[in-house]
Amino acid sequence: MGLALLLAVSPLHAAEETKPNGYHYNPAVGWYWYNEPVKKDEEEQPVPLPAAPPETPTQKMKRLQAFRDNLMNEAILHPSTENIRRYKIVQDWMVNQASMFASRWEKVLLDYPELDYSLKHPFYNGTANIQYTGQRQKQQAAIRYVNQRYGIFFFYRGNEPLDNRLGGVVKEFSEQYGLTVIPVTVDGRASPDLPDTRQNGGQAEKMKIEHFPAIYLVEPRTKKYQPLAYGFITQDDLARRMLNIVTDFKPED
């Protein structure tokens, strides 16, 4: 038995002591040196989803309106006491919010009078004539300016009833404001209301006018021209259109 143990142990010692062909390092082991266990890769944590953006006032209002409408439809289709009560609660709340907005609106206009549209454009019936008079004065000034700077050409078709009707409007307008209008027929027929009509001698084609009837402003000095109106138009609209042309379509204050 002892011999067997000896034989088993002896080759081990011989192998440890013999260092053929160089030295091979064997790490020390013991109570001072120790092998740390290899840590397993930590499990990947799930990436948290980004928080949803806050609801905008427009989105919230649409949601509230849809909620109210749904309650109303439910109350109409199934008019039970509870369904009507639920709808009435929501509806009253929204009406109250609208009333609060209207009240705050009035206060803001008092605190910031420059925001009050009615200061420049009063909408009460008693002020309508004042506004109308002021607007007409601006239009008349624009018409005088047009008459001094431009020539007015009216291109029409004598065989078209609508064109002839507009010819009467143009004639009355020119007589009222002392304008010089040159009527030009593009189909060879003259309107009875426009005895001074001229035949189209290529003017319409040169000016590339393709839609009739048409009223054009022509500046003699520069030979520039621009449309004033296409189709039928009333005298009041003609006056407004001239004001727009003179002001380059500037909106009213």
Backbone torsions as a table, in degrees:
resi	resn	phi	psi	omega
1	MET	NA	-49.5	-179.6
2	GLY	-64.5	-35.8	178.9
3	LEU	-66.1	-41.3	179.3
4	ALA	-61.4	-40.5	178.4
5	LEU	-65.8	-40.2	-180.0
6	LEU	-62.9	-44.9	178.8
7	LEU	-63.2	-32.7	-178.5
8	ALA	-73.8	-32.6	-175.6
9	VAL	-86.6	-34.3	-172.9
10	SER	-56.8	-48.0	179.9
11	PRO	-58.9	-30.5	-179.7
12	LEU	-65.1	-45.7	179.6
13	HIS	-65.2	-38.7	-179.7
14	ALA	-63.7	-38.7	-179.5
15	ALA	-67.9	-33.8	-179.0
16	GLU	-71.9	-35.4	-175.5
17	GLU	-80.9	-30.9	-177.1
18	THR	-80.5	134.1	-179.3
19	LYS	-128.2	71.0	-177.9
20	PRO	-73.2	142.8	173.0
21	ASN	55.8	38.7	174.4
22	GLY	111.1	168.9	-175.8
23	TYR	-100.5	133.3	176.4
24	HIS	-115.4	124.5	-175.6
25	TYR	-79.6	130.1	172.6
26	ASN	-111.7	120.9	-176.7
27	PRO	-61.4	144.7	179.3
28	ALA	-75.7	145.0	177.1
29	VAL	-128.4	156.9	-179.1
30	GLY	153.3	-165.1	-176.5
31	TRP	-73.9	-22.3	-177.7
32	TYR	-90.5	-41.5	175.6
33	TRP	-99.3	134.7	-178.8
34	TYR	-145.7	153.7	179.8
35	ASN	-95.1	118.1	177.6
36	GLU	-73.9	138.9	177.1
37	PRO	-65.8	138.2	179.1
38	VAL	-68.4	125.9	-179.0
39	LYS	-77.8	136.1	174.9
40	LYS	-73.8	145.9	177.3
41	ASP	-56.5	129.8	178.7
42	GLU	-63.1	141.8	178.8
43	GLU	-63.6	135.4	-179.7
44	GLU	-65.0	130.0	178.3
45	GLN	-79.7	140.4	178.3
46	PRO	-63.0	136.6	179.4
47	VAL	-74.2	123.8	-179.4
48	PRO	-66.7	140.7	178.4
49	LEU	-70.2	143.6	178.3
50	PRO	-63.6	145.4	-179.7
51	ALA	-66.5	142.5	179.2
52	ALA	-65.6	141.3	178.8
53	PRO	-63.4	149.8	179.9
54	PRO	-62.7	149.8	-178.5
55	GLU	-69.2	131.3	178.8
56	THR	-77.1	159.3	176.9
57	PRO	-57.7	-36.7	179.2
58	THR	-65.5	-43.8	178.0
59	GLN	-63.6	-41.0	180.0
60	LYS	-64.5	-41.1	179.7
61	MET	-65.4	-41.7	177.7
62	LYS	-62.3	-39.5	179.4
63	ARG	-65.8	-42.3	179.1
64	LEU	-65.2	-41.9	179.4
65	GLN	-65.0	-40.4	177.7
66	ALA	-65.0	-38.9	178.4
67	PHE	-63.9	-44.7	178.5
68	ARG	-63.8	-45.2	-179.4
69	ASP	-62.5	-36.7	178.4
70	ASN	-65.2	-40.9	177.1
71	LEU	-65.1	-39.4	179.3
72	MET	-64.3	-45.8	179.8
73	ASN	-63.7	-38.3	177.3
74	GLU	-63.9	-40.7	179.7
75	ALA	-68.1	-33.5	179.0
76	ILE	-72.2	-43.7	-178.8
77	LEU	-73.1	-34.4	-179.7
78	HIS	-132.6	79.5	-172.5
79	PRO	-74.9	61.9	174.5
80	SER	-83.5	163.9	179.4
81	THR	-59.1	-43.1	-177.7
82	GLU	-67.2	-41.4	179.9
83	ASN	-64.3	-42.2	179.0
84	ILE	-67.0	-39.5	179.8
85	ARG	-62.2	-44.0	-179.1
86	ARG	-63.7	-42.8	179.0
87	TYR	-64.6	-42.0	-177.2
88	LYS	-63.3	-36.9	179.6
89	ILE	-62.3	-48.1	-178.6
90	VAL	-67.7	-42.3	-179.4
91	GLN	-62.9	-43.6	179.3
92	ASP	-63.1	-37.2	179.4
93	TRP	-64.3	-42.9	-178.9
94	MET	-69.0	-37.6	176.3
95	VAL	-63.9	-40.2	179.2
96	ASN	-64.3	-39.9	177.3
97	GLN	-63.0	-41.0	178.7
98	ALA	-65.2	-37.8	178.3
99	SER	-65.8	-40.3	177.5
100	MET	-63.5	-39.5	178.0
101	PHE	-62.4	-44.4	-179.5
102	ALA	-62.5	-40.0	179.2
103	SER	-66.2	-43.8	179.1
104	ARG	-64.6	-34.2	178.1
105	TRP	-58.4	-46.7	179.8
106	GLU	-61.7	-39.8	-179.7
107	LYS	-66.9	-39.9	179.4
108	VAL	-62.1	-39.6	179.8
109	LEU	-66.9	-29.0	175.6
110	LEU	-76.2	-37.9	179.6
111	ASP	-74.2	-31.2	-178.6
112	TYR	-129.7	76.4	-174.8
113	PRO	-62.0	-20.0	178.7
114	GLU	-66.5	-15.1	178.2
115	LEU	-88.9	-5.4	-176.1
116	ASP	-80.5	108.7	-178.4
117	TYR	-62.9	-31.1	-175.6
118	SER	-70.0	-13.0	176.4
119	LEU	-64.6	-39.2	179.3
120	LYS	-96.8	-27.4	-177.1
121	HIS	-132.9	74.3	178.9
122	PRO	-63.2	140.3	-175.4
123	PHE	-109.2	9.5	179.4
124	TYR	-79.2	148.0	-175.6
125	ASN	-58.1	-36.0	-177.2
126	GLY	-66.5	-17.4	-178.5
127	THR	-101.0	-0.8	-175.7
128	ALA	-60.9	-43.9	-178.8
129	ASN	-64.4	-36.8	179.0
130	ILE	-63.2	-45.3	179.4
131	GLN	-64.6	-42.3	-178.4
132	TYR	-62.8	-42.6	179.9
133	THR	-63.0	-43.8	179.0
134	GLY	-62.8	-39.8	179.4
135	GLN	-67.5	-41.2	179.1
136	ARG	-63.6	-36.8	177.9
137	GLN	-63.4	-40.4	177.0
138	LYS	-64.9	-41.2	-179.8
139	GLN	-65.3	-42.4	179.9
140	GLN	-64.2	-38.1	176.8
141	ALA	-64.4	-38.3	178.5
142	ALA	-67.2	-39.3	179.0
143	ILE	-63.6	-41.3	177.8
144	ARG	-62.8	-40.3	179.0
145	TYR	-64.1	-43.9	178.8
146	VAL	-61.3	-42.4	-178.1
147	ASN	-64.3	-31.2	-179.7
148	GLN	-80.4	-28.7	-171.4
149	ARG	-106.0	-31.1	-171.9
150	TYR	-118.6	159.1	164.0
151	GLY	-102.4	148.5	-176.5
152	ILE	-111.8	123.5	178.0
153	PHE	-112.8	133.9	178.9
154	PHE	-117.7	107.6	179.2
155	PHE	-95.7	125.7	-176.0
156	TYR	-147.4	169.1	176.3
157	ARG	-110.9	117.4	-177.0
158	GLY	-66.7	-18.8	179.5
159	ASN	-88.9	-1.6	-178.4
160	GLU	-103.9	122.0	-180.0
161	PRO	-57.9	-39.6	-179.1
162	LEU	-63.5	-41.4	179.2
163	ASP	-64.2	-40.2	178.9
164	ASN	-66.4	-36.6	177.4
165	ARG	-64.7	-41.9	177.6
166	LEU	-65.9	-31.7	177.2
167	GLY	-59.5	-38.7	176.6
168	GLY	-65.0	-39.7	178.2
169	VAL	-63.7	-45.0	-179.3
170	VAL	-63.1	-40.0	180.0
171	LYS	-63.6	-46.7	179.6
172	GLU	-64.1	-39.8	-179.8
173	PHE	-64.1	-43.7	-179.2
174	SER	-66.7	-36.5	178.7
175	GLU	-69.9	-37.0	-178.7
176	GLN	-66.4	-38.5	-175.0
177	TYR	-108.6	6.1	177.9
178	GLY	67.2	37.3	-178.8
179	LEU	-91.8	150.0	174.6
180	THR	-99.8	113.8	-178.8
181	VAL	-115.1	133.6	177.5
182	ILE	-106.4	105.1	178.4
183	PRO	-80.9	139.4	-179.1
184	VAL	-132.5	122.0	177.4
185	THR	-89.8	135.9	-177.8
186	VAL	-102.8	-4.5	177.9
187	ASP	-118.0	7.8	175.4
188	GLY	89.5	-8.5	-179.1
189	ARG	-107.5	131.6	-178.8
190	ALA	-95.1	146.0	176.8
191	SER	-79.3	140.3	177.6
192	PRO	-59.3	-28.8	-179.8
193	ASP	-76.7	-10.8	-176.4
194	LEU	-127.4	74.4	-176.3
195	PRO	-65.6	-20.0	-179.4
196	ASP	-89.7	17.2	-177.6
197	THR	-60.0	139.6	175.5
198	ARG	-107.1	152.3	175.6
199	GLN	-78.8	144.6	178.7
200	ASN	-68.1	117.7	179.3
201	GLY	-105.6	30.7	-178.4
202	GLY	100.3	0.0	-179.5
203	GLN	-63.2	-44.3	-178.0
204	ALA	-62.4	-41.2	179.6
205	GLU	-67.9	-40.7	179.7
206	LYS	-64.1	-36.8	179.6
207	MET	-86.1	0.5	177.5
208	LYS	57.9	42.8	177.1
209	ILE	-88.1	121.0	-176.4
210	GLU	-117.8	-9.3	-178.0
211	HIS	-121.4	134.7	-175.9
212	PHE	-133.8	153.7	-4.7
213	PRO	-69.4	157.1	-177.7
214	ALA	-142.9	137.8	176.3
215	ILE	-114.6	125.6	-176.4
216	TYR	-122.7	147.2	171.7
217	LEU	-102.7	130.9	-179.5
218	VAL	-124.3	127.6	178.3
219	GLU	-93.5	110.0	-174.2
220	PRO	-59.2	-36.9	-174.3
221	ARG	-67.9	-44.4	-176.5
222	THR	-99.5	-9.5	-177.2
223	LYS	65.3	16.5	177.9
224	LYS	-85.3	151.2	-179.8
225	TYR	-142.9	157.9	179.3
226	GLN	-153.7	150.1	-179.3
227	PRO	-72.8	142.5	173.8
228	LEU	-104.1	-36.7	-179.6
229	ALA	-163.9	147.6	169.6
230	TYR	-121.4	144.0	178.7
231	GLY	75.2	-173.9	-176.9
232	PHE	-73.0	143.2	-179.8
233	ILE	-151.4	144.1	-179.7
234	THR	-84.1	169.4	178.5
235	GLN	-64.5	-41.0	178.8
236	ASP	-61.7	-41.2	179.1
237	ASP	-69.1	-33.2	175.7
238	LEU	-62.4	-42.7	178.9
239	ALA	-63.5	-43.3	178.5
240	ARG	-65.0	-39.0	-179.4
241	ARG	-64.2	-39.1	178.2
242	MET	-64.8	-38.6	176.5
243	LEU	-62.9	-40.4	178.4
244	ASN	-64.0	-39.7	179.5
245	ILE	-63.7	-45.6	-177.7
246	VAL	-64.7	-39.3	-178.5
247	THR	-90.1	5.3	-177.8
248	ASP	57.8	41.0	175.5
249	PHE	59.7	35.4	176.7
250	LYS	-70.4	130.6	179.1
251	PRO	-66.3	154.2	178.9
252	GLU	-68.7	149.9	178.2
253	ASP	-68.1	NA	NA
